[in-house]
Amino acid sequence: MIMVEITTIMGLRTLMGGEKDQSLTLPDGTTVADALDQLGKIYGLALHDRIFNDAHQLNPGIAVFVNGCVIYALAGLETELQDGDAVLLFPPVGGG
């Protein structure tokens, strides 16, 4: 088993009951996609649908970092998480 810390900001935090940080204990071999699916199971379909589209890809603008590195520089959603990893998840940001 591994433990990872997931941090969310803005609208995603609201969908997680206001929790900024969530520690998850997950099986060895868990990927980023698996961890995000687990969050959806914990916090409900609204969070899952905010993160993923119907093809189970990240919705436009959703950014995910593992230990400060964007997942697309790693193996994308198939990035395997390790014990102690820090995952940052945040929605699109707009403004002018």
Summary of the structure (lengths in Angstrom):
residues: 96
radius of gyration: 12.4
end to end distance: 43.8
largest distance: 43.8
contacts: 261
relative contact order: 0.26
helix: 32%
strand: 29%
